[in-house]
Amino acid sequence: MSIVNLTPRVVRIYNADRPDSVDDIDLGLEHVIDPAPQAADLEPIELVTIYQDEVPVELIEYGHADNLPAARDGVFYIVPLEVALALHPRRTDLLVTHTDVTTSDGTVIGCRSLAQPT
């Protein structure tokens, strides 16, 4: 099995016991997955504009992704949450970061696990 990071940033996976609010990014670090050259992203399709109380509202179809390779046996792709949710249940090979790890100022530096939306 291999995991490809199709997010725009490095994915750091920490052990479950790693506390939050600690600025040492190496404490409890178990895996680092560098990003691929191009990140997966949603490609919305604008269907029509309707008006609600004279305010334009675009009806948009999501579910089309840019820079997402075809599914392959034994390969999982880490993607942004909105990509995974838009393509569920058609793609079962998409993973997202889960359970954020933060520094003392609340900056997200990684996660404790990956998740597969169902």
Buried (B, 14 or more C-beta within 10 A) or exposed (E): EEBBBBBEEEBBBBEEEBEBEBEEBEEBBEEEBEBBEEBBBBEEEEEEEEEEEEEEEEEEEBBEBEBBEEEEEEEBBBBBBBBBBBBBEEBEBBBBBBEBBBBEEEEEBBBBEBBEBE
